[in-house]
Amino acid sequence: MADLGVDYDYLYTIKKDLGTVRTEFKNCSGHQNDLRDEYGSLFVSGAMEEFTDNWNDHRKEMLGSIEKVGKLVEQAIENFEKLDKELAEANKRKSK
């Protein structure tokens, strides 16, 4: 029978990194209005506005996916910690 190894440090790092990405995605906003004059062309300004609108739509979808993965990682951590505890208690009872 193979042993199951769980790298908790790695899982907690993933959880933290997903939280950072989630925060960045939530807080990033287009600076389209601020940069409009910098483009120098109505054509470029229009293209950038279209890109920004498209990015905002996809960013919302990606944020939802990031949040779902974050919840899965949290659940995995909780489940593995619970299993670890149960196995340790069972091993204590078995060795008595």
Secondary structure, DSSP 8 states (H G I E B T S, - for coil): -------HHHHHHHHHHHHHHHHHHHH----HHHHGGGS--HHHHHHHHHHHHHHHHHHHHHHHHHHHHHHHHHHHHHHHHHHHHHHHHHHHHHH-
